[in-house]
Amino acid sequence: MQGKVRNYQTKFKSVNQENEALRDTMVQRQSKMVEMEKELKKTCSPEIHQLSFNNLKTENVIFRCSKRQYFDLFVSLFPHQMKLSVQESTLARVQGTLRDTEEEVRSLKETVAQQEDELHAGEMERRRLHNTIQELKGNIRVFCRVRPLVDGGLSKHIQLPASDVKTITLAKTEESHTGKTAETQKNYIFSFDRVFGPMASQQEVFEEISLLVQSALDGYNVCCFAYGQTGSGKTYTMEGAEYDQARGVIPRAVQQIFRAAEKLATQGWEFTFTASFVEIYNESLRDLLYTGKASKRPEHEIRKSTNNEVTITNLTYEKVSNEDQVLGLIALANQNRSTAQTAQNDRSSRSHSVFQLDIEGVNVGRDVKCKSTLCLVDLAGSERMLKSQSQGERFKEMTAINGSLSNLGIVISALANKESYVPYRNSKLTYLLQSCLGGNSKTLMFVNIAPESDSFGETLNSLRFASKVNDCVIGTASANRK
């Protein structure tokens, strides 16, 4: 045990000695390192100073360059800065103006909305008052129009009081049966809603019915038809001639409808128009807008729907958006209409023609809809058998025409007498015009008369028939609005 202790002590001394030797060596090396550092500083100090000086010079150059560049940049940017300052000032002013403008726009929008409400209310009130005026005038009215003599002279048997535009007098000179005088004069006096003399212009005539046409755009069904003997001026009244002043009721009514619809568009109304044109020839229906082969012409029947609307099967319905399109369809219909030469008129229409313009309007902003039909009818002329000199096919045509007009008279009489049963289905004409004569419609009849003395009998018959119509009272029409 003691031997091990001695061995450890010996090793400990040996290690201490080695440590002392290492410590001395380290001290020597540290001293040498200090001397080397001093020598290195002594050797490198000038280079370090030079390097620092060079760095300072470089920094100075850079600073001076930067200062000059900054100055140049400042000089170049100064105008832009001033401009920017002006623009910022302008922007602030514009923003202020914009805020004021936005406030003004908001106020104007409120004013416009209020005015639109007032305009809509005014339009509804106009329609109500307009309809009231039309109802006061009567939902079925009769106008009489006297055609001028061919030579421009004055008719001896037709008297039109200058102070009364509603009365017409037929004067007939007869031989006396008493023997006291050679002859006597018998007067037949008729009163209508308006009587137009031979000098009345197309514009003057249309002005009297323009308010009725307006009712069609307001949502009321409107029907206008011309009655009278052949050559009395029915077609001229309804269609007129091509030049502007001679245009008749149909082209003028179409023009008024589209112009009024254009104005109502500024109030939020949108309208769709659908046109059809049919003729009744020998108690058969013919589509005047049909453009297909004659061999494939379809059959047509009059049908009455569950809501009492009268429709025609297989009929051409054309969407139209302007006046010219409608006039084009009317020209096509005139080409297709049955005409033939008669003793009374070289191009006498041998059929009744019925033009219909279906109108549908909607105002989305007001959630209002309206639907109506403008019906314009040119009736065929009535001819007495002896005077017409009709034979063969012309005689058959005349019989059919007079038959339908006779049935029209029967229907009018039944309505005037307020009979419980009205025979609308006795003819195609009265069946088609059922809603116009006794239904929800405003109806106007033109009775056209010829001024020649040899037409006295036909004129008297026409005026008597018109008087029956004038005495007829139909129910109050209501607007088809939702």
C-alpha positions in Angstrom: 0.0 0.0 0.0 2.7 2.4 0.9 4.5 1.5 -2.3 1.5 2.5 -4.3 1.4 5.8 -2.5 5.0 6.5 -3.2 4.4 5.7 -6.9 1.6 8.2 -7.1 3.6 10.8 -5.3 6.4 10.3 -7.8 4.0 10.6 -10.7 2.5 13.7 -9.2 5.9 15.4 -8.9 6.7 14.4 -12.4 3.4 15.9 -13.7 4.0 19.1 -11.7 7.4 19.4 -13.2 6.0 19.0 -16.7 3.4 21.6 -16.0 6.0 24.1 -14.8 8.0 23.5 -17.9 4.9 24.0 -20.1 4.0 27.2 -18.2 7.5 28.6 -18.7 7.3 27.7 -22.4 3.9 29.5 -22.7 5.2 32.6 -20.9 8.1 32.7 -23.3 5.8 32.4 -26.3 3.5 35.1 -25.0 6.4 37.4 -24.6 7.5 36.7 -28.1 4.0 37.3 -29.4 3.8 40.6 -27.7 7.2 41.6 -29.2 5.9 40.4 -32.7 2.7 42.5 -32.3 4.7 45.5 -31.4 7.0 44.9 -34.4 3.9 44.4 -36.7 2.2 47.6 -35.5 5.4 49.4 -36.0 5.7 48.0 -39.5 2.0 48.3 -40.6 0.9 51.5 -38.8 1.8 53.8 -41.8 -0.1 51.6 -44.2 -3.1 51.5 -41.8 -3.1 55.3 -41.6 -2.7 55.6 -45.3 -5.6 53.2 -45.8 -7.8 55.2 -43.4 -6.9 58.4 -45.1 -7.7 56.9 -48.5 -11.1 55.7 -47.1 -11.7 59.2 -45.8 -10.9 60.7 -49.2 -13.1 58.3 -50.9 -16.0 59.0 -48.5 -15.4 62.7 -49.0 -15.5 62.3 -52.8 -18.6 60.2 -52.5 -20.2 62.7 -50.2 -19.4 65.6 -52.5 -20.7 63.7 -55.5 -23.8 62.7 -53.6 -24.3 66.2 -52.5 -24.0 67.5 -56.1 -26.3 64.7 -57.3 -28.8 65.5 -54.6 -28.6 69.2 -55.5 -29.1 68.4 -59.2 -31.9 66.0 -58.4 -33.5 68.6 -56.1 -33.2 71.2 -58.9 -34.7 68.9 -61.4 -37.4 67.7 -59.1 -38.3 71.2 -57.8 -40.7 72.0 -60.7 -42.3 68.6 -60.4 -42.6 69.1 -56.7 -44.2 72.5 -57.3 -46.5 71.0 -59.9 -47.4 68.2 -57.6 -48.2 70.7 -54.9 -50.5 72.5 -57.2 -52.1 69.3 -58.3 -52.5 68.2 -54.7 -54.2 71.5 -54.1 -56.3 71.1 -57.2 -57.1 67.6 -56.2 -58.3 68.7 -52.8 -60.4 71.4 -54.4 -61.8 68.9 -56.9 -62.5 66.3 -54.2 -64.4 69.0 -52.3 -66.3 69.9 -55.5 -66.9 66.2 -56.1 -68.4 65.8 -52.7 -70.6 68.8 -53.3 -71.5 67.4 -56.7 -72.3 64.0 -55.3 -74.5 65.5 -52.8 -76.2 67.6 -55.5 -76.6 64.5 -57.6 -78.1 62.6 -54.7 -80.5 65.5 -54.2 -81.3 65.6 -57.9 -81.9 61.8 -57.9 -84.3 62.3 -55.1 -86.0 65.1 -57.0 -86.1 63.1 -60.2 -87.5 60.1 -58.3 -90.1 62.4 -56.8 -90.9 63.9 -60.2 -91.1 60.5 -61.8 -93.6 59.5 -59.1 -95.6 62.7 -59.8 -95.3 62.1 -63.6 -96.6 58.6 -63.2 -99.4 59.8 -61.0 -100.1 62.5 -63.5 -100.1 60.0 -66.4 -102.5 57.7 -64.5 -104.7 60.7 -63.7 -104.6 61.8 -67.4 -105.7 58.4 -68.4 -108.6 58.4 -65.9 -109.7 61.9 -67.0 -109.2 61.0 -70.7 -111.3 57.9 -70.3 -114.0 59.9 -68.4 -114.2 62.4 -71.3 -114.5 59.5 -73.8 -117.3 57.9 -71.8 -119.2 61.1 -71.5 -119.0 61.3 -75.3 -120.3 57.7 -75.4 -118.5 54.4 -75.8 -120.1 54.1 -79.2 -120.1 57.1 -81.5 -121.2 57.8 -85.0 -119.6 60.3 -87.4 -121.1 61.2 -90.8 -118.9 62.2 -93.8 -120.2 63.6 -97.1 -118.1 62.9 -100.1 -117.5 65.8 -102.5 -119.2 65.8 -106.0 -116.9 64.7 -108.7 -117.3 68.0 -110.5 -116.7 70.0 -107.3 -120.2 71.4 -107.2 -122.8 71.4 -104.3 -125.3 68.7 -103.7 -128.9 70.0 -104.0 -130.5 67.4 -101.7 -127.9 67.5 -98.8 -128.1 70.4 -96.4 -125.4 71.0 -93.7 -126.2 73.9 -91.3 -123.2 76.2 -90.9 -123.8 76.7 -87.2 -124.4 73.0 -86.4 -121.6 70.4 -87.0 -123.8 67.5 -85.8 -126.8 67.7 -88.1 -127.4 66.7 -91.7 -130.7 67.1 -93.6 -131.8 65.2 -96.7 -134.3 67.2 -98.8 -136.5 65.3 -101.3 -138.8 67.0 -103.7 -142.0 65.1 -104.4 -145.1 65.8 -106.5 -148.1 66.9 -104.5 -151.0 64.6 -104.2 -153.4 67.3 -103.1 -153.5 69.1 -106.4 -152.9 72.5 -104.6 -149.3 72.8 -105.5 -147.1 71.3 -108.1 -144.5 69.8 -105.8 -143.6 69.6 -102.1 -140.3 69.1 -100.3 -139.8 66.4 -97.6 -136.9 66.8 -95.2 -135.1 64.0 -93.3 -133.1 65.3 -90.4 -130.4 63.2 -88.7 -128.1 64.1 -85.8 -124.8 62.4 -85.1 -121.7 63.0 -82.9 -120.1 64.9 -85.7 -120.9 65.6 -89.4 -118.1 66.4 -91.8 -119.0 68.2 -95.0 -117.4 67.6 -98.4 -114.6 70.2 -97.8 -113.4 68.5 -94.5 -109.7 67.4 -94.8 -108.3 64.1 -93.7 -106.5 65.9 -90.8 -109.7 67.5 -89.6 -111.5 64.1 -89.6 -108.7 62.4 -87.7 -108.4 65.1 -85.1 -111.9 64.1 -84.0 -110.9 60.5 -83.3 -107.3 60.9 -82.2 -108.3 60.9 -78.5 -110.1 57.6 -79.1 -106.9 56.2 -80.7 -105.0 57.3 -77.6 -107.3 55.2 -75.5 -105.9 52.1 -77.2 -102.5 52.9 -75.8 -104.0 53.5 -72.4 -105.2 49.9 -72.3 -108.7 50.1 -73.8 -110.0 48.2 -76.8 -110.9 50.5 -79.6 -112.8 49.8 -82.9 -113.4 52.2 -85.8 -115.3 51.1 -88.9 -116.6 52.7 -92.1 -120.0 52.0 -93.5 -121.7 53.2 -96.6 -122.6 52.5 -100.2 -120.0 51.7 -102.8 -118.2 54.8 -103.9 -119.1 56.9 -100.9 -115.5 57.3 -99.8 -115.1 54.6 -97.1 -111.7 53.4 -98.2 -110.5 57.0 -98.7 -111.5 57.8 -95.1 -109.9 54.7 -93.7 -106.7 54.4 -95.9 -106.6 57.6 -97.9 -103.9 58.2 -100.6 -100.1 58.0 -100.5 -99.3 61.7 -100.2 -99.1 63.0 -96.6 -102.2 65.3 -96.5 -104.5 62.6 -98.0 -103.5 59.8 -95.5 -106.5 58.2 -93.9 -107.4 57.0 -90.4 -105.4 53.8 -90.4 -101.9 55.3 -91.3 -102.6 58.3 -89.1 -103.7 56.1 -86.2 -100.6 53.9 -86.5 -98.3 57.0 -86.6 -100.0 58.4 -83.4 -99.7 55.1 -81.6 -95.9 54.7 -82.2 -95.1 58.4 -81.5 -97.1 58.2 -78.2 -95.3 54.9 -77.3 -92.0 56.6 -77.9 -92.9 59.4 -75.5 -94.1 57.0 -72.9 -90.8 55.1 -73.1 -89.2 58.0 -71.2 -91.5 57.2 -68.3 -90.4 53.5 -68.2 -93.0 52.0 -70.5 -92.1 49.3 -73.0 -94.6 48.3 -75.7 -94.8 45.3 -78.1 -97.1 45.5 -81.1 -98.6 42.7 -83.2 -100.4 43.3 -86.5 -102.9 41.2 -88.4 -105.1 41.8 -91.4 -108.1 39.7 -92.4 -110.9 40.0 -94.9 -114.3 38.5 -95.0 -115.1 37.6 -98.6 -118.3 35.7 -99.5 -118.6 34.8 -95.8 -115.1 33.2 -95.8 -112.1 34.4 -93.9 -108.9 35.2 -95.8 -105.5 36.1 -94.3 -104.4 39.3 -96.1 -100.8 38.9 -94.8 -100.4 35.3 -96.1 -97.4 35.1 -98.5 -97.3 31.3 -99.1 -98.6 29.3 -102.1 -102.3 29.7 -102.9 -102.8 26.0 -103.0 -101.6 25.7 -99.4 -103.6 28.6 -98.0 -105.0 27.4 -94.6 -108.6 27.5 -93.5 -109.6 30.0 -90.8 -112.3 29.9 -88.1 -113.4 32.4 -85.6 -113.0 31.1 -82.0 -114.1 32.5 -78.7 -111.8 31.9 -75.8 -112.8 31.2 -72.2 -112.2 34.9 -71.3 -114.5 35.9 -74.2 -111.7 37.1 -76.5 -112.5 36.5 -80.2 -109.6 35.0 -82.2 -109.0 33.6 -85.7 -107.2 30.3 -86.2 -104.1 30.0 -88.5 -103.9 33.8 -89.0 -100.6 35.5 -89.6 -99.5 37.7 -86.7 -96.6 40.0 -87.4 -94.5 41.6 -84.7 -93.9 45.3 -85.6 -91.8 48.0 -84.0 -92.3 51.1 -86.1 -94.8 52.8 -88.4 -93.0 51.9 -91.7 -93.3 48.1 -90.9 -97.1 48.5 -90.3 -97.5 50.5 -93.5 -95.6 47.8 -95.4 -98.1 45.2 -94.1 -101.0 47.4 -95.1 -99.6 47.7 -98.6 -99.3 43.9 -98.8 -102.8 43.5 -97.5 -104.2 45.9 -100.2 -102.5 43.8 -102.9 -104.1 40.6 -101.6 -107.6 42.1 -101.0 -110.3 41.0 -103.3 -111.3 43.7 -105.7 -113.4 43.7 -108.8 -114.9 46.2 -111.2 -118.5 47.1 -110.5 -120.9 49.6 -112.1 -120.5 51.8 -109.1 -116.7 51.8 -108.6 -113.9 50.6 -110.9 -111.9 49.3 -108.0 -114.7 48.7 -105.5 -113.7 46.5 -102.5 -115.8 43.4 -102.6 -115.0 42.3 -99.0 -114.8 43.6 -95.5 -111.3 44.2 -94.3 -110.3 44.1 -90.6 -106.9 45.5 -89.5 -106.0 44.7 -85.9 -103.0 46.0 -83.9 -102.6 44.2 -80.6 -100.8 46.3 -78.0 -99.1 45.1 -74.9 -97.4 47.5 -72.5 -95.4 47.0 -69.3 -93.8 49.4 -66.9 -91.4 47.3 -64.8 -90.5 50.0 -62.4 -94.2 50.5 -61.6 -95.2 46.9 -61.9 -98.0 47.9 -64.3 -99.2 46.0 -67.4 -101.8 46.8 -70.0 -103.2 45.0 -73.0 -105.5 46.3 -75.8 -106.5 46.0 -79.4 -106.9 48.7 -82.0 -109.4 47.4 -84.6 -109.9 49.4 -87.9 -112.5 48.1 -90.3 -113.3 49.0 -93.9 -116.7 47.5 -94.7 -117.6 46.5 -98.2 -120.1 48.7 -100.0 -123.8 47.9 -100.1 -125.4 48.0 -103.5 -129.1 47.6 -104.4 -129.5 44.9 -106.9 -131.1 47.0 -109.6 -128.5 49.8 -109.3 -125.5 47.5 -109.0 -126.2 45.6 -112.3 -124.5 42.6 -110.7 -124.5 39.3 -112.4 -123.0 35.9 -111.8 -120.1 36.0 -109.3 -120.6 39.7 -108.7 -124.3 39.0 -107.8 -123.1 36.3 -105.3 -120.6 38.7 -103.8 -123.3 41.4 -103.5 -125.7 39.0 -101.8 -123.0 38.0 -99.2 -122.1 41.6 -98.6 -125.7 42.8 -98.1 -126.4 39.7 -96.0 -123.6 40.5 -93.6 -124.5 44.2 -93.4 -128.1 43.3 -92.9 -127.0 41.0 -90.0 -125.0 43.9 -88.7 -128.2 46.0 -88.6 -130.0 43.2 -86.8 -127.3 43.1 -84.1 -127.4 46.9 -83.8 -131.1 46.8 -83.4 -131.0 44.1 -80.8 -128.4 46.1 -78.8 -130.4 49.3 -79.1 -133.5 47.5 -77.9 -131.5 45.8 -75.1 -132.7 42.4 -76.1 -131.5 39.4 -74.0 -130.2 37.6 -77.1 -128.1 39.3 -79.7 -127.4 37.1 -82.9 -123.7 37.8 -83.3 -123.1 34.4 -84.9 -125.5 35.0 -87.8 -122.5 36.3 -89.9 -118.7 36.2 -89.8 -118.6 40.0 -89.6 -120.8 40.4 -86.5 -119.1 37.4 -84.9 -115.7 39.0 -85.4 -116.9 42.4 -84.2 -118.7 41.0 -81.2 -116.3 42.4 -78.6 -116.3 45.8 -80.4 -120.1 46.2 -80.6 -121.3 44.8 -77.3 -118.2 44.1 -75.2 -115.4 45.9 -73.6 -114.6 48.4 -76.3 -114.8 52.0 -77.4 -116.4 52.0 -80.9 -116.6 54.6 -83.6 -118.6 54.3 -86.8 -118.1 56.4 -89.9 -121.2 56.6 -92.2 -120.0 57.7 -95.6 -122.5 59.1 -98.0 -122.4 59.9 -101.7 -123.8 63.4 -102.7 -125.2 62.5 -106.1 -129.0 62.8 -106.5 -129.3 59.3 -107.8 -127.8 58.0 -104.6 -130.6 59.5 -102.5 -132.1 56.2 -101.6 -128.8 54.6 -100.6 -127.9 57.7 -98.6 -131.2 57.6 -96.7 -130.8 53.9 -95.9 -127.2 54.5 -94.7 -128.2 57.4 -92.5 -131.1 55.5 -91.0 -128.8 52.6 -90.2 -126.3 55.0 -88.7 -129.1 56.4 -86.5 -129.7 52.9 -85.1 -126.1 52.7 -84.2 -126.1 56.1 -82.7 -129.0 55.0 -80.4 -127.1 51.9 -79.3 -125.7 52.0 -75.8 -123.0 49.5 -74.9 -121.4 48.8 -71.5 -118.7 50.9 -70.0 -115.3 49.8 -71.3 -112.6 49.0 -68.7 -108.9 49.2 -69.1 -107.0 45.9 -69.5 -104.5 46.7 -66.8 -102.8 44.5 -64.1 
